[in-house]
Amino acid sequence: MKFILIPFLIFAGLLTAQDGRLEPKLENIAWIAGTWHGEAFGGQTEEIWSEPNGGSMMATFKLINDGKVTFYEIEIIRELENTLILQLKHFGPNLKGWETKDETVDFPLIEITKNKVVFEGMSFEKISNTEMNVYVDMKENDKVETVKFNYRKKIELTKHINHLIMVKKAKAKPIIDGIADDAIWSSKIWLPIDQLWLGDAYTAEDFKGRYKLAWSHEALYLLAKIKDDKLVDNHEDPLKAWWDDDCLEIFIDEDNSGGKHQYNHNAFAYHVALDGNVVDISTEKKGKFYNSHIESKRVTKGNTSIWEVKISLFDDSYSDDGENTPIKLQPGKVVGFALAYCDNDTSEHRENFIGSVFVPGENKNRGWIDANIFGTLRLEN
């Protein structure tokens, strides 16, 4: 039996038409460039796509069974008469072609939508920027069967690994109640919040902060212990100047890729207010509630508050207007992370902003724009 290898395609358009379809242009599929790995035909697959250039994208592919190459492919996607076509040729492990010299296996395009691209005989479903499902019609003895394959994209980190923290997996998920008597918090090791990012120097009587972290497949967990002599919530409207009230600020970059995130969701800067509301800047350049991302409980006794927090992680395909599913966490995953506290005692504006990671240079208040300053978490069992 001669197999036709599944091309690893995910088409995520930059702009959608009113009917939900995307234009058949390479610019709408450029993010498939990179290295993909998966399992198919009883072995391991590797496929490497180039960036669009010269009206086409090109890929090399190989299938490995029992440690040996079974076959190779060369694939291209090219623009042709106001559409796209995928073409490929197969080669054996000795690089002898399966097809004749002028023969190619062609897959004409039917349509591209936001999360799916359909060719004749194959469709590709986007799960996230690093995961996809491919559905292939396999024909044998006049019988057609649709087979589903799942693939992962390898992301090369462009951000320097800064302030590396190894985070242990929780044996049991905590109850988010602010009491912090769950087994995952039994470690005596606390991490400090002690880097002045904004404002004048503070005293230990004014502020002292520390935290712990854990994770499960479902979420990242945070325990913060904040000593603050005055808790201030000046703004009745939680979407007005939320950063000037006392709040815990949690910075999350799901894939630790770094980069700008002020008006996009390459990363998040969650402000967790004293009343539990969670606010960040949306893609519409205004404050928006992200309460479904963060579950928290604060218990304050005297001048000390215990914040217990469950954080769901979303990749940078997150849409403010669409349906989004939190990613599942796995051992070995790296996450960009920083923690900070906005401290206001008596002023109209916050007086101090204290973070968990060292930020070089004079302008240290950059986390709300630049994920490159975040530290790095590595999840382990």
C-alpha positions in Angstrom: 0.0 0.0 0.0 1.4 3.4 -0.9 0.6 6.1 1.6 0.0 9.8 0.9 1.6 11.7 3.8 -0.5 14.3 5.6 0.9 17.8 5.0 1.1 19.7 8.3 -1.0 22.8 7.6 -2.9 25.1 9.8 -4.4 28.1 8.1 -5.2 31.0 10.5 -6.2 34.0 8.5 -5.1 37.5 9.4 -8.4 38.9 8.2 -11.8 37.2 7.8 -14.4 38.1 5.3 -18.0 38.5 6.3 -18.8 34.9 5.4 -16.0 33.6 7.6 -13.8 32.6 4.7 -10.2 33.9 4.3 -8.5 34.9 1.1 -6.4 32.2 -0.5 -3.1 33.9 0.1 0.1 32.7 1.6 0.1 35.6 4.1 -2.9 34.0 5.7 -1.0 30.8 6.4 2.5 32.1 7.1 2.5 31.0 10.7 2.8 27.3 9.7 6.5 28.0 9.2 8.6 26.1 11.7 9.2 22.5 12.8 6.3 20.1 13.5 6.4 16.7 15.2 3.8 14.0 15.6 2.9 10.4 15.1 1.5 8.7 12.0 1.6 5.4 10.2 3.1 3.7 13.3 6.1 6.0 13.5 7.4 9.5 14.2 7.0 12.4 11.8 9.0 15.5 11.3 8.1 18.3 8.9 9.8 21.7 8.5 8.1 24.6 6.7 9.7 27.7 5.3 8.4 31.2 5.5 6.4 32.4 2.4 8.8 33.7 -0.3 8.6 33.9 -4.0 4.9 33.0 -4.1 5.3 29.7 -2.3 6.1 27.9 0.9 8.3 24.7 1.0 8.5 21.8 3.4 10.7 18.7 3.9 9.2 15.7 5.6 10.4 12.3 6.9 8.7 9.3 8.5 10.7 7.3 11.0 9.7 3.7 11.9 11.8 1.7 14.4 14.7 4.2 14.2 14.9 4.1 10.4 13.5 6.5 7.7 10.6 4.9 5.8 10.2 7.7 3.3 10.7 11.4 2.6 8.7 14.1 1.0 9.1 17.5 -0.6 6.0 19.7 -0.4 5.0 23.1 -1.6 2.1 25.4 -1.2 1.9 27.9 -4.0 -0.5 30.6 -5.2 -2.1 29.6 -8.5 -4.7 31.6 -10.4 -6.2 33.2 -7.3 -6.2 30.1 -5.2 -3.7 27.8 -3.3 -2.6 24.4 -4.2 -0.6 21.9 -2.2 1.7 19.6 -4.2 4.1 17.0 -3.0 6.4 14.2 -4.2 7.4 11.1 -2.3 10.9 9.5 -2.1 12.1 6.3 -0.6 14.8 6.1 2.1 17.4 5.9 -0.8 15.9 9.1 -2.3 14.4 7.3 -5.3 11.1 8.9 -6.3 7.7 7.1 -6.0 6.1 9.3 -8.7 7.4 9.8 -12.3 9.7 12.7 -13.1 6.8 15.1 -14.0 4.1 13.7 -11.7 3.0 15.3 -8.4 0.3 14.6 -5.9 -2.0 17.6 -5.9 -4.5 18.8 -3.3 -6.7 21.7 -4.7 -8.0 24.1 -2.1 -11.7 24.2 -1.3 -11.9 26.9 1.5 -10.1 28.5 4.4 -11.9 29.7 7.5 -10.6 31.0 10.8 -9.9 27.6 12.3 -9.9 25.2 9.4 -8.6 24.7 5.9 -10.2 22.2 3.6 -8.5 20.6 0.6 -9.9 17.9 -1.5 -9.4 14.8 0.7 -7.9 16.6 3.6 -8.9 19.2 6.2 -6.8 20.9 8.9 -8.2 22.1 12.2 -6.4 24.7 14.4 -6.4 23.8 18.1 -3.8 26.5 19.0 -0.7 28.1 17.6 1.2 25.0 18.6 -1.3 22.2 18.0 -3.5 21.0 15.2 -5.6 18.1 14.1 -5.5 16.8 10.5 -8.3 14.8 9.0 -7.3 12.7 6.0 -9.5 10.6 3.6 -7.6 7.3 3.1 -8.8 5.1 0.2 -8.2 1.4 0.0 -10.2 -1.2 -2.0 -12.8 1.5 -3.0 -13.4 2.2 0.7 -12.7 5.7 2.1 -11.9 6.2 5.8 -11.3 9.5 7.5 -8.3 9.3 9.8 -7.5 11.9 12.5 -3.9 12.9 13.4 -2.7 15.2 16.1 0.5 17.3 15.8 2.6 19.7 17.9 4.7 22.6 16.7 8.2 23.1 18.1 8.7 26.7 19.2 12.2 28.1 19.3 12.4 30.4 22.2 13.6 33.9 21.3 13.5 35.2 24.8 16.4 34.8 27.2 15.6 32.5 30.1 15.7 34.9 33.0 15.2 34.2 36.7 14.6 30.5 36.2 12.3 28.8 38.8 11.5 25.1 38.8 7.9 24.6 39.8 6.7 21.2 41.3 3.5 19.5 40.2 0.8 19.4 42.9 -0.1 15.9 44.1 -3.6 17.2 44.8 -5.3 20.5 43.6 -5.7 23.1 46.4 -8.9 24.6 47.5 -8.8 28.3 46.7 -9.9 29.7 50.0 -7.1 31.9 51.2 -6.4 29.6 54.1 -3.4 27.9 52.4 -3.5 24.7 54.4 -3.2 22.4 51.3 -0.4 20.0 51.0 1.1 21.8 48.0 2.1 24.7 50.2 3.9 22.6 52.8 7.3 23.6 51.3 9.2 26.1 53.5 10.8 27.8 50.5 9.4 31.2 49.8 10.4 33.4 46.8 10.7 37.2 47.4 8.8 40.1 45.9 11.5 42.7 46.5 12.4 44.6 43.3 11.4 48.2 43.3 10.0 48.8 39.8 8.4 52.2 40.4 8.3 54.8 43.2 10.4 55.7 46.2 12.2 53.3 48.5 9.8 51.5 50.9 10.3 50.1 54.4 9.6 46.6 55.7 6.8 48.1 57.8 5.2 49.5 54.7 5.5 46.5 52.5 6.9 42.9 52.4 5.9 40.3 49.9 6.8 36.7 49.1 5.2 33.8 47.2 5.1 30.1 46.3 4.0 28.3 43.1 2.7 24.9 42.1 0.9 23.5 39.0 -1.5 20.8 37.7 -2.5 19.9 34.2 -5.4 22.3 34.6 -3.7 25.4 36.0 -0.8 27.2 37.7 -1.3 27.9 41.4 0.0 30.9 43.3 0.2 31.6 47.0 1.3 35.1 47.9 1.8 36.5 51.4 1.7 40.3 51.4 2.3 42.6 54.3 0.8 46.0 53.6 0.1 48.5 56.4 -2.8 50.1 54.5 -5.1 48.6 51.9 -6.5 51.1 49.5 -9.4 50.8 47.0 -10.1 54.4 45.8 -12.0 53.7 42.6 -15.6 52.5 42.7 -15.3 51.7 38.9 -13.1 48.6 38.7 -12.2 49.5 35.1 -10.9 53.0 36.0 -7.2 53.4 36.9 -7.2 49.9 38.4 -3.4 50.0 38.7 -3.5 52.8 41.2 -5.4 50.8 43.8 -3.7 48.1 45.9 -3.6 45.0 43.8 -1.7 41.9 43.0 -0.4 41.8 39.4 0.3 38.5 37.7 2.3 38.5 34.5 1.9 35.4 32.3 3.5 34.6 28.9 2.2 31.1 28.1 5.1 30.0 25.8 7.9 32.3 27.3 8.3 33.8 23.9 8.7 37.4 25.2 7.9 40.4 23.0 5.3 43.2 23.2 1.8 42.5 24.6 0.2 45.9 25.4 -2.7 45.6 23.0 -2.5 41.9 22.1 -2.5 38.6 24.0 1.0 37.5 23.4 1.1 37.8 27.2 -1.2 38.9 30.0 -0.8 41.4 32.9 -3.6 40.4 35.3 -4.4 43.0 37.9 -6.2 41.1 40.8 -8.0 43.7 42.8 -8.9 43.6 46.5 -12.5 42.7 45.6 -11.3 39.8 43.3 -11.9 41.4 40.0 -9.3 40.7 37.3 -8.4 43.4 34.8 -6.0 43.7 31.8 -6.0 45.8 28.7 -7.9 44.2 25.8 -7.2 44.3 22.1 -9.6 47.2 21.9 -7.1 49.2 24.0 -9.2 49.5 27.1 -9.7 47.7 30.4 -11.5 44.4 30.4 -12.5 41.8 33.0 -10.7 38.5 32.7 -12.3 37.0 35.8 -12.7 33.6 34.1 -8.9 33.3 33.8 -8.2 33.8 37.5 -9.8 32.3 40.6 -8.6 34.0 43.8 -9.3 34.4 47.5 -7.8 36.9 49.8 -7.8 36.6 53.6 -6.5 39.5 55.6 -5.6 39.5 59.2 -4.1 42.6 60.7 -1.7 44.0 58.0 -1.0 40.6 56.4 -3.0 39.2 53.4 -2.9 35.7 52.1 -3.8 35.5 48.4 -4.5 32.0 47.0 -4.8 32.0 43.2 -5.6 29.6 40.4 -4.4 30.8 37.0 -5.6 29.3 33.7 -3.2 29.7 30.8 -4.1 30.7 27.3 -1.9 30.8 24.3 -1.5 33.9 22.0 -4.3 32.8 19.7 -6.7 34.0 22.5 -9.5 36.1 21.1 -11.5 38.6 23.2 -14.5 38.0 21.0 -14.3 34.2 20.6 -14.5 31.0 22.5 -11.2 30.1 24.2 -10.0 26.9 25.9 -7.2 26.9 28.5 -4.2 24.9 27.6 -3.2 21.7 29.4 0.1 22.0 31.3 2.8 19.3 31.0 6.1 18.6 32.6 9.0 20.4 30.9 6.8 23.3 29.8 8.3 26.8 30.2 6.2 29.8 31.1 7.1 33.5 31.3 6.1 34.7 34.7 6.5 37.7 37.1 4.6 38.8 40.1 4.2 42.3 41.4 2.2 44.4 43.9 0.8 47.8 43.4 1.0 49.6 46.7 -0.9 52.8 47.5 -1.2 54.2 51.0 -2.7 57.7 50.8 -2.2 59.1 47.3 -4.3 59.5 44.2 -1.8 57.3 42.4 0.1 54.2 43.5 3.2 55.1 45.5 5.2 51.9 44.9 5.3 49.0 42.4 7.3 46.1 43.6 8.1 43.1 41.5 9.6 39.6 41.7 12.3 39.9 39.0 15.2 42.2 38.4 14.7 44.5 35.5 17.8 46.2 34.1 17.9 49.9 33.1 16.3 53.0 34.5 12.7 52.2 33.2 11.8 49.1 35.2 8.0 49.5 34.9 7.9 47.7 31.5 6.1 44.4 32.3 2.7 45.7 31.2 4.1 46.2 27.7 7.2 44.0 27.4 7.2 40.3 28.2 10.9 40.1 27.8 11.4 41.2 31.3 9.4 38.3 32.8 11.2 35.5 34.6 10.9 31.8 33.5 9.1 28.9 35.1 9.9 25.4 34.2 7.3 22.8 35.2 8.5 19.5 36.6 7.0 16.5 38.3 
